[in-house]
Amino acid sequence: MAFDENVYELRRQKLKQIEALGQTAYRSKYDFTHTIPQILADHSDKTAEQLENPRVNVRVAGRIMAIRLMGKAGFSHLQQGGQRLQIYVKKDAVGDAAFELYKLLDLGDHIGVSGYLFRTRTGELSIHVEEITFLSKDLLPLPEKWHGLTDVELRYRQRYVDLVVNPEVREVFLKRSKLIQSLRHTMEAHGFIEVETPMMQPIAGGAVARPFVTHHNTLDMDLYLRIAPELYLKRLVVGGFDRVYEINRNFRNEGLGWRWNPEFTMLEFYQAYTNYQGVMDLTQELVTQAAKDVTGGTKTKWGDAEIDWANWQRLTMREAIIHYWPESAGAKPEMSDFASHDGVEKLVERFNRAHAHMPYDRNEPVGKTIASLFEATAEEHLTQPTIIYEFPTAVSPLSKQKPDEPDWTERFEIFAGQMEISNGFSELNDPEDQRRRFEAQLKERERGDQEAHQMDEDYIRALSYGMPPAGGVGVGVDRLCMLLTDSHTIRDVILFPLLRPEKSLTTEDTGEEKQ
């Protein structure tokens, strides 16, 4: 929305005229007796006779969203709390000065009115105004056609306007607030305590991602914005906090897209004396309860599909590859095919001959190739809530290995709507094993993987003091909110998503953006 200097100046002149009437240009407070949502909730079902005896006097404040003048009277709609209520302003009732004020008002202005409730001849619940108080001037015009703008980036950049004119946008963020409340309630009901861990860390740890780098001037040291709170939360488990969680902001220096924003919110929790199966069950309960609390049921719309949060499936990663193996790629794999480098390579060759090409590096660990094969074959089919468990050790540097299969770990991820929304595992608590995992990650960094995990000596020292058996989970709050509100880009559930300084997008908003 371009800055309209002519409109701005015209409204500034109106503001001066309003001040000349004795009104304060930008008042500091307004004492009200009711909110608009309260009035609508308490009086929408009352008849005109019931509103007259006894008369209901009210003082309310709001933003003008519609205004019309008819000689010596006028109607307006005030908006507050996402709801609108009509007011009726008559010159004889408010006086000459107040009616002159009314004639100077514009769409978007904030006013306070006092009067009594009544019903108009058409039956609409309204306030018969007896006094008008000017509160704040809108110097820029609210857009007439804001929803459905082809330049959707403008809606994200000017979210304050988006929230005013689009009730459905406001509803998304109210549901996001309910989601956070639900997550906290479930965690606390299971005996977890909420903590806060550092956002600036000397080592970027707890996940496989590229960090943002900042610098502390006094200490003259580089720090990283956290990519995950994991290693600090597990230090607390070592310290005796057996059930601990954090709803945290994470920062990852990666591309933008319909599922990715460089700054995002996660719930991460750790529970002592259980394994990945214990926290897997709790996470399923957590998500299902969130769906109920946010939407009132267990079924939600997702595009043309419906997600049933009361109906979950569980598959190992290998079972998922077998289950969703495309018919065009020949016979379904056997479990034995995943046991050797040659077997996995043949699966990739078969898949690539018959399907969209999957990138393959023969020098990468076989477990990493299997994880990529899962992404290529199965992820697009995971619309309903699905738990995928048993991940390769090669892509799980912090997970405990399966006792009978050291190349596989006790790790799971939750998928819905064709995207991952949660990741958890039995926590690795052997300090010597952890050191070996970090060293393997360092070799990956030497091969050019900038997202591989760094060595964290202090974390190994913490484990050396003894961490009890534990399971841990991270849940992507933004993605879960997308699913529960049928929002198909992460920007629709983040109030102020990261945007380029100037309009320069060349891809569709719902697709991946160029790096």
Kinemage of the C-alpha trace (Angstrom):
@kinemage 1
@onewidth
@group {chain A} dominant
@subgroup {mainchain}
@vectorlist {calphas} color= white
{ca met a 1} P 0.000 0.000 0.000
{ca ala a 2} L 1.693 3.175 -1.179
{ca phe a 3} L 2.099 6.062 1.216
{ca asp a 4} L -0.517 8.566 0.027
{ca glu a 5} L 0.844 11.994 0.966
{ca asn a 6} L -2.321 13.829 -0.146
{ca val a 7} L -4.594 11.715 2.048
{ca tyr a 8} L -2.108 11.953 4.901
{ca glu a 9} L -2.055 15.750 4.735
{ca leu a 10} L -5.852 15.972 4.409
{ca arg a 11} L -6.287 13.892 7.541
{ca arg a 12} L -3.670 15.942 9.397
{ca gln a 13} L -5.752 19.001 8.666
{ca lys a 14} L -8.847 17.212 9.976
{ca leu a 15} L -6.914 16.388 13.141
{ca lys a 16} L -6.196 20.087 13.666
{ca gln a 17} L -9.896 20.836 13.251
{ca ile a 18} L -10.717 18.127 15.795
{ca glu a 19} L -8.294 19.714 18.251
{ca ala a 20} L -9.955 23.072 17.627
{ca leu a 21} L -13.196 21.496 18.875
{ca gly a 22} L -11.505 20.896 22.226
{ca gln a 23} L -10.642 17.236 21.693
{ca thr a 24} L -7.217 15.844 22.596
{ca ala a 25} L -5.413 14.670 19.453
{ca tyr a 26} L -3.996 11.476 20.964
{ca arg a 27} L -5.664 10.744 24.277
{ca ser a 28} L -3.772 8.691 26.853
{ca lys a 29} L -6.708 6.613 28.164
{ca tyr a 30} L -10.426 6.004 27.976
{ca asp a 31} L -12.543 4.581 30.784
{ca phe a 32} L -14.982 2.066 29.312
{ca thr a 33} L -17.638 -0.062 30.954
{ca his a 34} L -18.006 -2.757 28.297
{ca thr a 35} L -16.106 -4.288 25.405
{ca ile a 36} L -17.832 -4.854 22.093
{ca pro a 37} L -17.496 -8.661 22.378
{ca gln a 38} L -19.093 -8.453 25.849
{ca ile a 39} L -22.056 -6.454 24.550
{ca leu a 40} L -22.613 -8.846 21.657
{ca ala a 41} L -22.366 -11.877 23.938
{ca asp a 42} L -24.716 -10.496 26.588
{ca his a 43} L -27.316 -8.621 24.548
{ca ser a 44} L -27.495 -10.019 21.002
{ca asp a 45} L -30.538 -12.148 21.885
{ca lys a 46} L -32.475 -9.371 23.623
{ca thr a 47} L -35.501 -7.734 22.035
{ca ala a 48} L -35.990 -3.983 21.633
{ca glu a 49} L -38.407 -4.022 24.586
{ca gln a 50} L -35.917 -5.845 26.814
{ca leu a 51} L -33.225 -3.285 25.960
{ca glu a 52} L -35.552 -0.423 26.852
{ca asn a 53} L -36.624 -1.707 30.267
{ca pro a 54} L -34.298 -1.398 32.000
{ca arg a 55} L -32.115 0.721 29.713
{ca val a 56} L -28.562 -0.640 29.232
{ca asn a 57} L -26.023 2.184 29.437
{ca val a 58} L -22.585 1.506 27.976
{ca arg a 59} L -19.226 3.176 27.348
{ca val a 60} L -17.152 1.481 24.670
{ca ala a 61} L -14.094 2.186 22.531
{ca gly a 62} L -13.178 0.940 19.084
{ca arg a 63} L -11.937 1.595 15.579
{ca ile a 64} L -14.341 2.968 12.960
{ca met a 65} L -14.722 0.404 10.175
{ca ala a 66} L -17.747 1.911 8.410
{ca ile a 67} L -19.231 5.398 8.532
{ca arg a 68} L -22.103 7.160 6.804
{ca leu a 69} L -23.742 10.538 7.300
{ca met a 70} L -27.398 11.315 6.600
{ca gly a 71} L -28.089 14.992 7.269
{ca lys a 72} L -28.288 15.448 11.033
{ca ala a 73} L -27.617 11.795 11.897
{ca gly a 74} L -25.236 9.022 10.984
{ca phe a 75} L -24.362 5.359 11.488
{ca ser a 76} L -20.940 3.803 12.032
{ca his a 77} L -19.512 0.428 12.900
{ca leu a 78} L -16.926 0.195 15.669
{ca gln a 79} L -14.527 -2.759 15.775
{ca gln a 80} L -12.885 -4.121 18.891
{ca gly a 81} L -11.580 -7.569 19.658
{ca gly a 82} L -12.248 -8.595 16.071
{ca gln a 83} L -15.998 -7.917 16.375
{ca arg a 84} L -18.158 -5.012 15.181
{ca leu a 85} L -21.069 -3.111 16.695
{ca gln a 86} L -23.152 -0.371 15.093
{ca ile a 87} L -23.479 3.077 16.663
{ca tyr a 88} L -26.120 5.719 15.882
{ca val a 89} L -25.097 9.361 16.187
{ca lys a 90} L -27.845 12.019 16.140
{ca lys a 91} L -27.085 15.735 16.320
{ca asp a 92} L -29.908 16.415 18.766
{ca ala a 93} L -28.544 13.743 21.139
{ca val a 94} L -24.832 14.582 21.117
{ca gly a 95} L -24.883 18.340 20.564
{ca asp a 96} L -23.422 20.600 17.886
{ca ala a 97} L -19.728 20.242 18.797
{ca ala a 98} L -19.850 16.442 19.034
{ca phe a 99} L -21.699 16.206 15.728
{ca glu a 100} L -19.056 18.424 14.091
{ca leu a 101} L -16.488 15.970 15.481
{ca tyr a 102} L -18.434 13.067 13.978
{ca lys a 103} L -18.358 14.732 10.544
{ca leu a 104} L -14.545 14.979 10.761
{ca leu a 105} L -14.029 11.286 11.528
{ca asp a 106} L -12.505 8.878 8.995
{ca leu a 107} L -12.388 5.123 8.569
{ca gly a 108} L -9.760 3.756 10.905
{ca asp a 109} L -10.090 6.438 13.601
{ca his a 110} L -10.381 5.318 17.221
{ca ile a 111} L -13.195 6.815 19.285
{ca gly a 112} L -14.998 6.211 22.543
{ca val a 113} L -18.759 6.537 22.809
{ca ser a 114} L -21.239 6.461 25.661
{ca gly a 115} L -24.954 5.918 25.308
{ca tyr a 116} L -27.533 3.163 25.556
{ca leu a 117} L -28.340 0.009 23.626
{ca phe a 118} L -31.335 -0.181 21.302
{ca arg a 119} L -32.452 -1.855 18.129
{ca thr a 120} L -32.847 0.050 14.864
{ca arg a 121} L -35.916 -0.256 12.652
{ca thr a 122} L -34.115 -3.063 10.811
{ca gly a 123} L -33.522 -4.850 14.121
{ca glu a 124} L -29.748 -4.323 14.374
{ca leu a 125} L -28.308 -4.063 17.885
{ca ser a 126} L -26.780 -0.579 18.170
{ca ile a 127} L -25.615 2.098 20.589
{ca his a 128} L -27.611 5.305 20.666
{ca val a 129} L -24.711 7.682 21.250
{ca glu a 130} L -24.939 10.520 23.775
{ca glu a 131} L -21.235 11.419 23.946
{ca ile a 132} L -18.247 10.992 21.583
{ca thr a 133} L -14.631 11.113 22.681
{ca phe a 134} L -11.881 11.260 20.084
{ca leu a 135} L -9.005 8.867 20.866
{ca ser a 136} L -6.648 8.493 17.909
{ca lys a 137} L -6.387 9.472 14.217
{ca asp a 138} L -5.772 7.065 11.358
{ca leu a 139} L -3.687 9.211 9.007
{ca leu a 140} L -3.478 6.541 6.297
{ca pro a 141} L -6.567 5.031 4.648
{ca leu a 142} L -7.480 1.448 5.416
{ca pro a 143} L -7.556 -0.526 2.161
{ca glu a 144} L -10.904 -1.336 0.600
{ca lys a 145} L -9.616 -4.574 -0.948
{ca trp a 146} L -6.854 -6.045 1.171
{ca his a 147} L -7.705 -9.722 1.387
{ca gly a 148} L -6.539 -11.736 -1.595
{ca leu a 149} L -3.898 -9.256 -2.652
{ca thr a 150} L -1.698 -10.743 -5.364
{ca asp a 151} L 1.246 -9.171 -3.547
{ca val a 152} L 0.735 -11.272 -0.416
{ca glu a 153} L 4.114 -10.126 0.902
{ca leu a 154} L 2.491 -6.754 1.563
{ca arg a 155} L 0.063 -8.429 3.956
{ca tyr a 156} L 2.945 -9.962 5.901
{ca arg a 157} L 4.957 -6.750 5.899
{ca gln a 158} L 1.964 -4.723 7.129
{ca arg a 159} L 0.505 -7.344 9.449
{ca tyr a 160} L -1.008 -4.582 11.585
{ca val a 161} L -3.326 -3.720 8.673
{ca asp a 162} L -3.912 -7.393 7.860
{ca leu a 163} L -5.192 -8.016 11.390
{ca val a 164} L -7.531 -5.009 11.287
{ca val a 165} L -9.255 -5.803 7.995
{ca asn a 166} L -9.170 -9.614 7.886
{ca pro a 167} L -11.032 -11.311 10.760
{ca glu a 168} L -9.894 -14.747 9.554
{ca val a 169} L -6.254 -13.723 9.977
{ca arg a 170} L -6.931 -12.614 13.522
{ca glu a 171} L -8.613 -15.980 14.156
{ca val a 172} L -5.466 -17.855 13.075
{ca phe a 173} L -3.383 -16.077 15.694
{ca leu a 174} L -6.002 -16.529 18.386
{ca lys a 175} L -5.822 -20.261 17.632
{ca arg a 176} L -2.029 -20.094 17.784
{ca ser a 177} L -2.342 -18.641 21.292
{ca lys a 178} L -4.714 -21.471 22.251
{ca leu a 179} L -2.176 -23.946 20.864
{ca ile a 180} L 0.606 -22.595 23.097
{ca gln a 181} L -1.723 -22.680 26.104
{ca ser a 182} L -2.671 -26.283 25.337
{ca leu a 183} L 0.956 -27.389 25.053
{ca arg a 184} L 1.809 -25.789 28.385
{ca his a 185} L -1.244 -27.307 30.078
{ca thr a 186} L -0.415 -30.833 28.900
{ca met a 187} L 3.236 -30.509 29.898
{ca glu a 188} L 2.355 -29.229 33.355
{ca ala a 189} L -0.304 -31.940 33.780
{ca his a 190} L 2.474 -34.502 33.305
{ca gly a 191} L 4.732 -32.891 35.914
{ca phe a 192} L 7.089 -30.964 33.606
{ca ile a 193} L 8.593 -27.620 34.593
{ca glu a 194} L 9.194 -24.805 32.119
{ca val a 195} L 12.681 -23.277 31.876
{ca glu a 196} L 14.642 -20.850 29.707
{ca thr a 197} L 18.020 -21.611 28.166
{ca pro a 198} L 20.498 -19.360 26.313
{ca met a 199} L 19.665 -18.008 22.883
{ca met a 200} L 23.299 -17.027 22.318
{ca gln a 201} L 25.605 -20.028 22.527
{ca pro a 202} L 29.365 -20.492 22.062
{ca ile a 203} L 28.737 -23.704 20.105
{ca ala a 204} L 25.792 -24.237 17.762
{ca gly a 205} L 24.485 -27.575 19.008
{ca gly a 206} L 21.466 -29.775 19.512
{ca ala a 207} L 20.548 -30.080 15.828
{ca val a 208} L 22.005 -30.388 12.356
{ca ala a 209} L 21.687 -26.910 10.855
{ca arg a 210} L 23.631 -23.848 9.758
{ca pro a 211} L 23.611 -21.166 12.478
{ca phe a 212} L 23.480 -17.387 12.501
{ca val a 213} L 26.673 -15.837 13.852
{ca thr a 214} L 26.856 -12.778 16.081
{ca his a 215} L 29.671 -11.133 18.047
{ca his a 216} L 29.977 -10.083 21.677
{ca asn a 217} L 32.096 -6.931 21.786
{ca thr a 218} L 33.139 -6.953 25.452
{ca leu a 219} L 34.223 -10.587 25.454
{ca asp a 220} L 35.455 -10.282 21.848
{ca met a 221} L 33.998 -13.640 20.929
{ca asp a 222} L 31.697 -14.979 18.253
{ca leu a 223} L 28.436 -16.517 19.406
{ca tyr a 224} L 25.708 -18.438 17.606
{ca leu a 225} L 21.988 -17.880 17.786
{ca arg a 226} L 20.686 -21.202 19.008
{ca ile a 227} L 19.575 -23.779 16.502
{ca ala a 228} L 18.068 -25.847 19.351
{ca pro a 229} L 17.993 -25.780 23.179
{ca glu a 230} L 18.632 -29.529 23.391
{ca leu a 231} L 22.090 -29.702 24.910
{ca tyr a 232} L 21.247 -27.164 27.604
{ca leu a 233} L 17.997 -28.901 28.518
{ca lys a 234} L 19.854 -32.209 28.845
{ca arg a 235} L 22.419 -30.508 31.080
{ca leu a 236} L 19.443 -29.746 33.337
{ca val a 237} L 18.446 -33.419 33.307
{ca val a 238} L 21.987 -34.171 34.511
{ca gly a 239} L 21.391 -31.551 37.220
{ca gly a 240} L 18.280 -33.300 38.509
{ca phe a 241} L 15.391 -31.751 36.591
{ca asp a 242} L 13.746 -35.020 35.578
{ca arg a 243} L 10.946 -33.467 33.492
{ca val a 244} L 11.810 -30.214 31.802
{ca tyr a 245} L 10.525 -28.292 28.780
{ca glu a 246} L 10.959 -25.031 26.922
{ca ile a 247} L 8.821 -23.278 24.326
{ca asn a 248} L 11.679 -21.685 22.503
{ca arg a 249} L 12.684 -19.551 19.538
{ca asn a 250} L 15.230 -21.204 17.274
{ca phe a 251} L 17.254 -19.615 14.477
{ca arg a 252} L 18.580 -21.487 11.448
{ca asn a 253} L 20.403 -19.846 8.575
{ca glu a 254} L 18.612 -21.689 5.820
{ca gly a 255} L 16.329 -21.038 2.879
{ca leu a 256} L 12.808 -19.697 2.917
{ca gly a 257} L 9.793 -21.700 1.807
{ca trp a 258} L 6.267 -22.729 2.633
{ca arg a 259} L 7.539 -24.802 5.588
{ca trp a 260} L 10.609 -22.803 6.603
{ca asn a 261} L 11.261 -19.504 8.322
{ca pro a 262} L 14.750 -18.740 9.673
{ca glu a 263} L 13.226 -17.864 13.058
{ca phe a 264} L 10.703 -20.376 14.372
{ca thr a 265} L 9.136 -21.756 17.546
{ca met a 266} L 9.513 -25.220 19.029
{ca leu a 267} L 8.388 -27.031 22.130
{ca glu a 268} L 11.233 -29.210 23.367
{ca phe a 269} L 10.984 -31.502 26.385
{ca tyr a 270} L 13.023 -34.190 28.165
{ca gln a 271} L 11.840 -36.896 30.521
{ca ala a 272} L 14.149 -38.966 32.686
{ca tyr a 273} L 13.793 -42.716 33.168
{ca thr a 274} L 11.960 -43.378 29.916
{ca asn a 275} L 12.952 -44.035 26.320
{ca tyr a 276} L 11.783 -42.931 22.877
{ca gln a 277} L 8.642 -45.045 23.112
{ca gly a 278} L 7.561 -43.305 26.321
{ca val a 279} L 7.991 -39.804 24.914
{ca met a 280} L 6.514 -40.958 21.592
{ca asp a 281} L 3.270 -41.831 23.383
{ca leu a 282} L 3.287 -38.528 25.280
{ca thr a 283} L 3.908 -36.515 22.106
{ca gln a 284} L 1.003 -38.222 20.360
{ca glu a 285} L -1.207 -37.332 23.334
{ca leu a 286} L 0.155 -33.760 23.320
{ca val a 287} L -0.662 -33.202 19.630
{ca thr a 288} L -4.079 -34.862 19.788
{ca gln a 289} L -5.043 -32.787 22.827
{ca ala a 290} L -3.840 -29.627 21.072
{ca ala a 291} L -6.122 -30.388 18.117
{ca lys a 292} L -9.065 -30.736 20.514
{ca asp a 293} L -8.248 -27.557 22.433
{ca val a 294} L -7.679 -25.435 19.329
{ca thr a 295} L -10.447 -26.713 17.059
{ca gly a 296} L -12.925 -28.374 19.394
{ca gly a 297} L -12.505 -31.807 17.801
{ca thr a 298} L -10.005 -34.255 16.333
{ca lys a 299} L -10.663 -33.706 12.620
{ca thr a 300} L -9.238 -30.702 10.777
{ca lys a 301} L -9.331 -29.533 7.179
{ca trp a 302} L -6.055 -29.599 5.244
{ca gly a 303} L -6.661 -28.335 1.733
{ca asp a 304} L -8.892 -30.886 0.024
{ca ala a 305} L -8.062 -33.499 2.662
{ca glu a 306} L -9.172 -34.060 6.238
{ca ile a 307} L -6.689 -34.967 8.962
{ca asp a 308} L -7.938 -37.245 11.733
{ca trp a 309} L -5.821 -36.586 14.822
{ca ala a 310} L -7.444 -39.519 16.626
{ca asn a 311} L -6.178 -42.023 14.023
{ca trp a 312} L -2.396 -42.510 13.939
{ca gln a 313} L -0.169 -45.018 12.148
{ca arg a 314} L 3.348 -46.100 13.122
{ca leu a 315} L 6.016 -47.431 10.740
{ca thr a 316} L 9.754 -47.877 10.967
{ca met a 317} L 11.702 -45.896 8.369
{ca arg a 318} L 12.491 -49.109 6.491
{ca glu a 319} L 8.849 -50.228 6.632
{ca ala a 320} L 7.770 -46.840 5.270
{ca ile a 321} L 10.136 -47.104 2.293
{ca ile a 322} L 8.814 -50.591 1.564
{ca his a 323} L 5.171 -49.579 2.061
{ca tyr a 324} L 5.344 -46.511 -0.210
{ca trp a 325} L 7.769 -47.922 -2.787
{ca pro a 326} L 6.462 -46.836 -6.233
{ca glu a 327} L 5.197 -49.660 -8.460
{ca ser a 328} L 7.145 -48.176 -11.382
{ca ala a 329} L 10.403 -48.953 -9.550
{ca gly a 330} L 9.740 -52.692 -9.502
{ca ala a 331} L 9.380 -55.114 -6.628
{ca lys a 332} L 9.205 -53.718 -3.128
{ca pro a 333} L 12.503 -53.753 -1.218
{ca glu a 334} L 13.336 -56.459 1.293
{ca met a 335} L 14.645 -55.640 4.782
{ca ser a 336} L 17.950 -57.242 3.767
{ca asp a 337} L 18.396 -54.600 1.044
{ca phe a 338} L 19.076 -51.973 3.716
{ca ala a 339} L 21.860 -53.961 5.362
{ca ser a 340} L 24.683 -53.185 2.902
{ca his a 341} L 26.054 -50.306 0.869
{ca asp a 342} L 25.548 -52.208 -2.381
{ca gly a 343} L 21.967 -53.111 -1.510
{ca val a 344} L 21.047 -49.482 -0.816
{ca glu a 345} L 22.828 -48.291 -3.953
{ca lys a 346} L 20.769 -50.709 -6.057
{ca leu a 347} L 17.569 -49.357 -4.472
{ca val a 348} L 18.581 -45.817 -5.394
{ca glu a 349} L 19.363 -46.886 -8.952
{ca arg a 350} L 15.983 -48.619 -9.281
{ca phe a 351} L 14.168 -45.608 -7.840
{ca asn a 352} L 15.960 -43.101 -10.069
{ca arg a 353} L 15.306 -45.072 -13.244
{ca ala a 354} L 11.549 -44.967 -12.675
{ca his a 355} L 10.934 -41.847 -10.627
{ca ala a 356} L 12.035 -38.262 -10.026
{ca his a 357} L 15.796 -38.226 -9.616
{ca met a 358} L 17.100 -38.528 -6.057
{ca pro a 359} L 20.573 -37.003 -5.471
{ca tyr a 360} L 23.101 -39.670 -4.491
{ca asp a 361} L 26.687 -39.538 -3.272
{ca arg a 362} L 28.350 -42.941 -3.070
{ca asn a 363} L 30.844 -41.598 -0.527
{ca glu a 364} L 28.234 -40.548 2.015
{ca pro a 365} L 27.306 -42.910 4.878
{ca val a 366} L 24.761 -45.533 3.843
{ca gly a 367} L 22.406 -44.429 6.622
{ca lys a 368} L 22.296 -40.922 5.196
{ca thr a 369} L 21.327 -42.381 1.800
{ca ile a 370} L 18.540 -44.432 3.384
{ca ala a 371} L 17.169 -41.283 5.075
{ca ser a 372} L 17.192 -39.504 1.694
{ca leu a 373} L 15.438 -42.482 0.109
{ca phe a 374} L 12.723 -42.275 2.757
{ca glu a 375} L 12.204 -38.570 1.989
{ca ala a 376} L 11.927 -39.352 -1.732
{ca thr a 377} L 9.564 -42.323 -1.461
{ca ala a 378} L 7.370 -41.782 1.587
{ca glu a 379} L 7.057 -38.188 2.802
{ca glu a 380} L 4.623 -37.037 0.120
{ca his a 381} L 2.171 -39.740 1.227
{ca leu a 382} L 2.140 -38.846 4.930
{ca thr a 383} L -0.980 -36.692 5.164
{ca gln a 384} L -2.496 -38.458 8.180
{ca pro a 385} L -0.639 -38.388 11.527
{ca thr a 386} L 2.193 -40.872 11.164
{ca ile a 387} L 5.054 -41.810 13.455
{ca ile a 388} L 8.198 -42.941 11.631
{ca tyr a 389} L 10.700 -44.564 13.987
{ca glu a 390} L 14.127 -46.216 13.924
{ca phe a 391} L 16.420 -43.759 12.110
{ca pro a 392} L 19.958 -44.417 10.836
{ca thr a 393} L 22.749 -43.602 13.274
{ca ala a 394} L 24.459 -41.622 10.504
{ca val a 395} L 21.777 -38.912 10.673
{ca ser a 396} L 21.135 -39.108 14.429
{ca pro a 397} L 24.255 -37.898 16.278
{ca leu a 398} L 22.502 -37.441 19.628
{ca ser a 399} L 20.270 -40.566 19.671
{ca lys a 400} L 20.828 -43.835 21.496
{ca gln a 401} L 21.525 -46.805 19.212
{ca lys a 402} L 19.320 -49.882 19.069
{ca pro a 403} L 21.021 -52.586 21.156
{ca asp a 404} L 20.610 -55.214 18.425
{ca glu a 405} L 21.297 -52.916 15.415
{ca pro a 406} L 24.033 -50.330 16.058
{ca asp a 407} L 23.495 -48.735 12.631
{ca trp a 408} L 20.000 -47.721 13.741
{ca thr a 409} L 18.800 -45.530 16.589
{ca glu a 410} L 15.812 -45.278 18.914
{ca arg a 411} L 14.533 -42.154 17.184
{ca phe a 412} L 11.155 -41.130 15.769
{ca glu a 413} L 9.605 -38.307 13.782
{ca ile a 414} L 5.944 -37.345 13.481
{ca phe a 415} L 4.555 -36.404 10.081
{ca ala a 416} L 1.229 -34.909 9.021
{ca gly a 417} L 0.227 -32.882 5.997
{ca gln a 418} L 3.317 -34.195 4.141
{ca met a 419} L 5.713 -32.523 6.568
{ca glu a 420} L 7.641 -33.336 9.717
{ca ile a 421} L 6.258 -31.731 12.865
{ca ser a 422} L 8.184 -33.532 15.613
{ca asn a 423} L 11.477 -35.285 16.268
{ca gly a 424} L 12.408 -37.324 19.336
{ca phe a 425} L 14.596 -40.148 20.580
{ca ser a 426} L 16.120 -42.079 23.424
{ca glu a 427} L 18.848 -39.727 24.571
{ca leu a 428} L 22.443 -40.752 24.213
{ca asn a 429} L 23.910 -40.647 27.727
{ca asp a 430} L 27.219 -42.473 27.225
{ca pro a 431} L 29.886 -39.707 27.131
{ca glu a 432} L 32.397 -41.816 25.216
{ca asp a 433} L 29.831 -42.823 22.601
{ca gln a 434} L 28.784 -39.168 22.351
{ca arg a 435} L 32.392 -38.155 21.700
{ca arg a 436} L 32.636 -40.696 18.887
{ca arg a 437} L 29.413 -39.337 17.347
{ca phe a 438} L 30.723 -35.770 17.484
{ca glu a 439} L 33.972 -36.910 15.894
{ca ala a 440} L 32.030 -38.569 13.069
{ca gln a 441} L 30.153 -35.312 12.581
{ca leu a 442} L 33.451 -33.427 12.398
{ca lys a 443} L 34.489 -35.693 9.533
{ca glu a 444} L 31.271 -34.759 7.755
{ca arg a 445} L 32.185 -31.091 8.246
{ca glu a 446} L 35.573 -31.828 6.680
{ca arg a 447} L 33.723 -33.318 3.700
{ca gly a 448} L 31.950 -29.980 3.302
{ca asp a 449} L 28.743 -30.498 5.303
{ca gln a 450} L 28.397 -27.092 6.997
{ca glu a 451} L 25.350 -28.292 8.930
{ca ala a 452} L 27.138 -31.179 10.654
{ca his a 453} L 27.372 -30.990 14.449
{ca gln a 454} L 30.389 -29.409 16.138
{ca met a 455} L 32.325 -30.859 19.074
{ca asp a 456} L 30.984 -29.746 22.471
{ca glu a 457} L 33.462 -30.656 25.193
{ca asp a 458} L 31.406 -29.153 28.011
{ca tyr a 459} L 28.385 -31.225 27.052
{ca ile a 460} L 30.515 -34.378 27.106
{ca arg a 461} L 31.759 -33.302 30.546
{ca ala a 462} L 28.152 -32.906 31.697
{ca leu a 463} L 27.333 -36.423 30.488
{ca ser a 464} L 30.415 -37.660 32.343
{ca tyr a 465} L 28.743 -36.639 35.607
{ca gly a 466} L 25.976 -39.107 34.758
{ca met a 467} L 22.704 -38.494 32.933
{ca pro a 468} L 19.839 -40.878 33.706
{ca pro a 469} L 18.086 -42.748 30.897
{ca ala a 470} L 15.868 -40.204 29.170
{ca gly a 471} L 13.723 -39.504 26.156
{ca gly a 472} L 13.490 -36.129 24.460
{ca val a 473} L 11.256 -34.507 21.837
{ca gly a 474} L 10.999 -31.347 19.784
{ca val a 475} L 7.634 -30.260 18.326
{ca gly a 476} L 7.438 -27.601 15.603
{ca val a 477} L 4.828 -25.177 16.909
{ca asp a 478} L 4.553 -23.186 13.669
{ca arg a 479} L 3.979 -26.270 11.529
{ca leu a 480} L 1.471 -27.717 13.967
{ca cys a 481} L -0.349 -24.380 13.899
{ca met a 482} L -0.373 -24.528 10.081
{ca leu a 483} L -2.059 -27.920 10.204
{ca leu a 484} L -4.649 -26.920 12.794
{ca thr a 485} L -5.621 -23.720 10.933
{ca asp a 486} L -5.418 -25.017 7.341
{ca ser a 487} L -2.637 -22.517 6.590
{ca his a 488} L -0.458 -23.636 3.696
{ca thr a 489} L 2.512 -21.376 4.230
{ca ile a 490} L 4.381 -20.853 7.489
{ca arg a 491} L 4.182 -17.100 6.956
{ca asp a 492} L 0.445 -17.254 7.622
{ca val a 493} L 1.035 -18.426 11.211
{ca ile a 494} L 3.973 -16.162 12.108
{ca leu a 495} L 2.914 -12.630 12.940
{ca phe a 496} L 6.007 -11.012 11.458
{ca pro a 497} L 7.842 -13.464 9.152
{ca leu a 498} L 11.251 -12.598 7.776
{ca leu a 499} L 11.010 -10.736 4.458
{ca arg a 500} L 13.449 -9.221 2.034
{ca pro a 501} L 13.950 -5.459 2.478
{ca glu a 502} L 12.345 -4.795 -0.890
{ca lys a 503} L 9.967 -6.712 -3.112
{ca ser a 504} L 12.105 -9.057 -5.186
{ca leu a 505} L 10.388 -12.428 -4.990
{ca thr a 506} L 10.357 -14.403 -8.213
{ca thr a 507} L 8.582 -17.539 -7.039
{ca glu a 508} L 5.067 -18.282 -5.886
{ca asp a 509} L 4.566 -17.690 -2.187
{ca thr a 510} L 3.512 -21.274 -1.596
{ca gly a 511} L 6.590 -22.679 -3.299
{ca glu a 512} L 10.236 -22.730 -2.394
{ca glu a 513} L 12.142 -19.501 -2.794
{ca lys a 514} L 15.431 -19.321 -4.611
{ca gln a 515} L 18.535 -19.271 -2.505
